[in-house]
């Protein structure tokens, strides 16, 4: 396979790209393009290669997509891009779900790439990764004889993880406005923060402006914004505990996405860990599982590069 290789992490808002210039190498020439500036994935790839990669022609590619992947076909869940990876004109182009790629990055993240959110040190067992961004992604990583096997999922679309009376009141208020089936992603995402802030305003009977996620996390001196983040972290803890139990993720639960790295201190001081462990029968099981926040800048690109290197490791590099 001729070098360089293209790696990409395509989300609902941004398309992130990099080049791998040697087998086992880290992504270089990383650039982030706004998805709204391009008509589709082929156009975004062409723009990256022309404007940020010197016009090179990659010999292989691993494209991580924020949405379901079926063979060579993809569809972004929270944006309009859909098609086939074959349309890119790159030989040996492969697709992954974005949290499948994020899961593949976990063995390669060390030191300042990670922040502990409680529990013991992570172990080699099955790992889970989840995270709020434009949507809510979920994936897993399973140890195997040949190393690690990432597994994709669409767990962000399970029913919303409510636990206490305030959670229920928020969901009821949103349902009364027409959101009949509230799923986890509706509240545990960037847009979900906006919806959660509005739901809390309805519960408290106050008139509050519709704020973006960025505005909410920038106004934590405002009581309603602070409470919104508090509820967000608590619900996320319950959701993370559910994922850990479902996958048997004794090797650790990792949190990624674009929202949490902006509120690291709030997450660490929040109700996240208590609610992660809150189960009537298996709290000892959950208390023995590490929870870790990923703060590395582009971890899904690292995972895509690692996956592609493993995929091509038995082939001849040129």
C-alpha positions as CSV (number, residue, x, y, z in Angstrom):
1,X,0.0,0.0,0.0
2,X,1.6,3.3,-1.1
3,X,2.0,6.0,1.5
4,X,0.7,8.4,2.7
5,X,-2.6,7.1,4.1
6,X,-5.6,9.3,4.7
7,X,-7.4,9.2,8.0
8,X,-10.6,11.1,8.8
9,X,-13.1,11.7,11.5
10,X,-16.4,12.9,10.0
11,X,-18.9,14.4,12.5
12,X,-22.2,16.2,12.2
13,X,-20.4,19.6,12.4
14,X,-16.8,19.2,11.6
15,X,-14.7,17.0,9.3
16,X,-11.2,16.2,10.7
17,X,-8.4,14.9,8.5
18,X,-4.8,13.8,8.8
19,X,-2.1,11.9,6.9
20,X,-0.1,8.9,8.0
21,X,3.3,9.0,6.4
22,X,4.8,5.8,7.8
23,X,3.5,2.5,9.1
24,X,2.6,2.9,12.8
25,X,3.0,6.7,12.6
26,X,0.7,9.3,14.1
27,X,-1.5,11.5,11.9
28,X,0.3,14.5,10.5
29,X,-1.0,17.7,8.6
30,X,-4.1,17.6,10.7
31,X,-6.9,20.0,9.6
32,X,-10.5,20.6,10.7
33,X,-13.0,21.6,8.0
34,X,-16.5,22.8,8.6
35,X,-18.9,20.3,7.1
36,X,-21.4,23.1,6.1
37,X,-18.7,24.5,3.8
38,X,-18.8,21.4,1.6
39,X,-21.5,19.5,-0.4
40,X,-20.4,16.1,0.7
41,X,-17.5,13.8,1.8
42,X,-15.8,13.6,-1.7
43,X,-15.7,17.4,-1.8
44,X,-14.3,17.8,1.7
45,X,-11.6,15.1,1.0
46,X,-10.6,16.9,-2.2
47,X,-10.4,20.3,-0.4
48,X,-8.3,18.8,2.4
49,X,-5.9,17.1,0.0
50,X,-5.6,20.2,-2.1
51,X,-5.3,22.8,0.6
52,X,-3.6,21.0,3.5
53,X,-1.8,18.0,2.1
54,X,0.0,19.4,-0.9
55,X,-2.2,17.6,-3.4
56,X,-0.9,14.1,-2.5
57,X,-2.8,11.0,-3.6
58,X,-3.3,8.6,-0.7
59,X,-2.7,4.9,-1.2
60,X,-5.2,3.9,1.5
61,X,-7.8,5.6,3.7
62,X,-9.7,4.9,6.9
63,X,-12.8,7.2,7.2
64,X,-14.6,7.3,10.6
65,X,-18.3,8.4,10.2
66,X,-20.7,9.7,12.8
67,X,-23.5,7.3,11.8
68,X,-24.3,3.8,10.7
69,X,-21.8,2.1,8.3
70,X,-22.9,-0.8,6.0
71,X,-20.1,-2.1,3.9
72,X,-18.8,0.7,1.7
73,X,-21.9,2.9,2.4
74,X,-22.3,5.6,5.0
75,X,-24.9,8.1,6.2
76,X,-24.3,10.8,8.8
77,X,-26.9,10.7,11.5
78,X,-26.9,14.5,12.2
79,X,-26.0,15.9,8.8
80,X,-27.0,15.3,5.1
81,X,-23.9,13.5,3.8
82,X,-24.4,10.0,2.5
83,X,-22.8,7.8,-0.2
84,X,-20.1,5.2,-0.8
85,X,-16.5,5.4,0.3
86,X,-15.7,4.2,-3.3
87,X,-16.7,7.7,-4.5
88,X,-13.5,9.1,-3.0
89,X,-11.3,7.5,-5.7
90,X,-8.8,6.3,-3.1
91,X,-7.7,2.6,-3.3
92,X,-8.1,0.5,-0.2
93,X,-10.5,3.0,1.4
94,X,-12.4,1.6,4.5
95,X,-15.2,2.9,6.7
96,X,-15.6,2.8,10.4
97,X,-18.2,4.2,12.8
98,X,-16.6,7.2,14.5
99,X,-16.8,5.7,18.0
100,X,-15.3,2.4,16.6
101,X,-12.3,4.6,15.6
102,X,-12.3,6.3,19.0
103,X,-12.3,2.9,20.7
104,X,-9.3,1.8,18.6
105,X,-7.4,4.8,19.9
106,X,-7.7,3.8,23.6
107,X,-4.5,1.7,23.8
108,X,-2.6,4.6,22.3
109,X,-3.7,7.3,24.6
110,X,-1.4,8.0,27.6
111,X,-0.4,10.7,30.1
112,X,-2.0,14.1,29.4
113,X,-4.4,12.6,26.9
114,X,-6.5,11.3,29.8
115,X,-8.1,12.6,33.0
116,X,-9.4,10.3,35.7
117,X,-13.1,10.6,36.7
118,X,-12.9,8.1,39.5
119,X,-12.3,4.4,40.2
120,X,-9.2,2.3,39.9
121,X,-6.7,2.4,37.1
122,X,-8.0,1.0,33.8
123,X,-7.2,-2.7,33.0
124,X,-6.9,-4.8,29.9
125,X,-10.5,-6.0,29.9
126,X,-13.3,-5.0,27.7
127,X,-13.5,-1.2,27.4
128,X,-16.4,1.1,26.6
129,X,-16.2,4.6,25.1
130,X,-19.0,7.1,24.8
131,X,-19.3,10.8,24.4
132,X,-21.5,13.8,23.7
133,X,-20.8,16.0,20.7
134,X,-23.2,16.8,17.9
135,X,-24.7,13.5,18.8
136,X,-24.1,10.9,21.4
137,X,-21.7,8.1,20.3
138,X,-21.0,4.7,21.9
139,X,-18.4,2.0,21.1
140,X,-16.4,-0.8,22.6
141,X,-13.0,-2.4,22.5
142,X,-12.5,-6.1,23.1
143,X,-9.1,-7.7,23.8
144,X,-8.2,-10.5,21.3
145,X,-5.2,-12.6,20.4
146,X,-4.2,-10.3,17.6
147,X,-4.5,-7.2,19.8
148,X,-7.8,-5.3,20.1
149,X,-11.0,-5.4,18.2
150,X,-13.2,-2.2,18.2
151,X,-17.0,-2.6,18.0
152,X,-19.5,0.0,16.9
153,X,-22.8,0.8,18.4
154,X,-25.7,3.2,18.2
155,X,-26.3,3.4,22.0
156,X,-27.0,7.1,21.9
157,X,-30.5,6.3,20.6
158,X,-31.6,4.3,23.7
159,X,-34.3,5.8,25.9
160,X,-33.1,8.7,28.0
161,X,-31.6,7.6,31.4
162,X,-33.8,9.4,33.9
163,X,-33.2,8.6,37.6
164,X,-34.7,11.2,40.0
165,X,-37.8,13.4,40.1
166,X,-36.1,16.4,38.4
167,X,-35.0,14.2,35.5
168,X,-38.5,12.9,35.1
169,X,-40.0,16.4,35.3
170,X,-37.7,17.7,32.5
171,X,-38.6,14.8,30.2
172,X,-42.3,15.3,30.9
173,X,-42.0,19.0,30.1
174,X,-40.3,18.2,26.8
175,X,-42.8,15.5,25.9
176,X,-45.6,18.1,26.5
177,X,-44.0,20.2,23.8
178,X,-44.1,17.4,21.3
179,X,-40.9,15.4,21.8
180,X,-42.8,12.2,22.4
181,X,-39.9,9.7,22.6
182,X,-37.0,11.3,24.4
183,X,-33.8,9.4,23.7
184,X,-30.4,9.8,25.4
185,X,-28.9,11.8,22.5
186,X,-31.8,14.4,22.8
187,X,-30.3,15.6,26.1
188,X,-26.7,14.2,26.2
189,X,-25.1,16.1,23.3
190,X,-24.2,19.6,22.3
191,X,-27.8,20.3,21.0
192,X,-29.0,18.3,24.0
193,X,-27.6,20.9,26.4
194,X,-29.7,23.5,24.7
195,X,-32.8,21.3,25.0
196,X,-32.0,20.4,28.6
197,X,-31.6,24.1,29.5
198,X,-35.0,24.8,27.9
199,X,-36.6,21.8,29.8
200,X,-35.3,23.1,33.1
201,X,-36.7,26.5,32.4
202,X,-40.1,24.9,31.7
203,X,-39.9,23.0,35.0
204,X,-39.0,26.1,37.0
205,X,-41.5,28.2,35.2
206,X,-39.0,30.8,34.1
207,X,-38.6,32.6,30.8
208,X,-35.1,31.9,29.5
209,X,-33.5,32.5,26.1
210,X,-32.5,29.6,23.9
211,X,-28.8,29.2,24.4
212,X,-26.2,27.2,22.5
213,X,-24.1,24.6,24.2
214,X,-21.1,27.0,24.0
215,X,-23.1,29.8,25.7
216,X,-24.3,27.5,28.5
217,X,-20.8,26.3,29.4
218,X,-19.5,29.9,29.2
219,X,-22.2,31.1,31.6
220,X,-21.8,28.9,34.6
221,X,-22.2,31.8,37.0
222,X,-25.8,31.8,35.8
223,X,-27.9,29.5,38.1
224,X,-29.9,27.9,35.3
225,X,-26.8,27.2,33.1
226,X,-25.0,25.8,36.2
227,X,-28.0,23.5,36.9
228,X,-28.2,22.5,33.3
229,X,-24.6,21.2,33.4
230,X,-25.2,19.6,36.7
231,X,-28.2,17.6,35.4
232,X,-26.3,16.8,32.2
233,X,-23.4,15.3,34.1
234,X,-25.7,13.3,36.4
235,X,-27.7,11.8,33.5
236,X,-24.4,11.1,31.7
237,X,-23.2,9.1,34.7
238,X,-26.4,7.0,34.7
239,X,-26.0,6.4,30.9
240,X,-22.3,5.5,31.3
241,X,-23.2,3.0,34.0
242,X,-25.8,1.4,31.8
243,X,-23.2,1.1,29.0
244,X,-20.6,-0.4,31.4
245,X,-23.1,-3.1,32.5
246,X,-24.3,-3.8,29.0
247,X,-20.8,-4.4,27.6
248,X,-19.2,-5.8,30.8
249,X,-16.6,-3.0,30.5
250,X,-14.4,-4.0,33.4
251,X,-11.4,-2.6,31.5
252,X,-12.8,0.9,31.9
253,X,-15.3,3.4,30.6
254,X,-13.9,6.3,28.6
255,X,-15.6,9.5,27.7
256,X,-14.9,11.5,24.6
257,X,-16.8,13.9,22.3
258,X,-16.5,17.6,21.9
259,X,-18.5,18.8,25.0
260,X,-16.8,17.4,28.0
261,X,-13.2,18.6,27.5
262,X,-14.6,22.2,27.9
263,X,-16.0,21.5,31.4
264,X,-13.4,19.1,32.9
265,X,-13.5,20.5,36.4
266,X,-17.3,20.6,36.4
267,X,-17.5,16.9,35.4
268,X,-15.0,15.9,38.1
269,X,-16.9,17.7,40.8
270,X,-20.4,16.7,39.6
271,X,-22.7,13.8,40.4
272,X,-21.3,11.8,37.5
273,X,-19.4,9.2,39.4
274,X,-22.0,8.7,42.1
275,X,-24.7,8.1,39.5
276,X,-22.3,5.9,37.5
277,X,-22.2,3.5,40.5
278,X,-25.9,3.9,41.4
279,X,-27.5,0.5,40.8
280,X,-29.5,-1.5,43.4
281,X,-27.6,-4.8,42.9
282,X,-24.2,-4.3,41.2
283,X,-22.8,-1.1,42.7
284,X,-19.6,-3.1,43.7
285,X,-19.3,-4.2,40.1
286,X,-19.4,-0.6,38.9
287,X,-17.3,0.9,41.6
288,X,-14.4,-1.3,40.4
289,X,-14.6,0.1,36.9
290,X,-12.4,3.1,36.0
291,X,-14.1,6.2,34.4
292,X,-11.7,8.3,32.3
293,X,-12.1,11.5,30.2
294,X,-10.3,11.7,26.9
295,X,-8.8,15.2,26.4
296,X,-6.5,14.4,23.5
297,X,-7.2,16.8,20.6
298,X,-8.0,14.4,17.8
299,X,-8.2,10.8,19.2
300,X,-10.4,9.3,16.5
301,X,-7.7,10.1,14.0
302,X,-5.2,8.2,16.2
303,X,-7.7,5.3,16.3
304,X,-8.3,5.3,12.5
305,X,-4.5,5.3,12.0
306,X,-4.0,2.4,14.4
307,X,-6.9,0.4,12.8
308,X,-5.6,1.0,9.3
309,X,-2.0,0.0,10.3
310,X,-3.3,-3.2,11.9
311,X,-5.5,-3.9,8.8
312,X,-2.6,-3.5,6.4
313,X,0.2,-4.9,8.7
314,X,0.4,-8.1,6.6
315,X,0.7,-6.3,3.3
316,X,3.7,-4.8,1.7
317,X,4.2,-1.1,2.3
318,X,5.7,0.9,-0.6
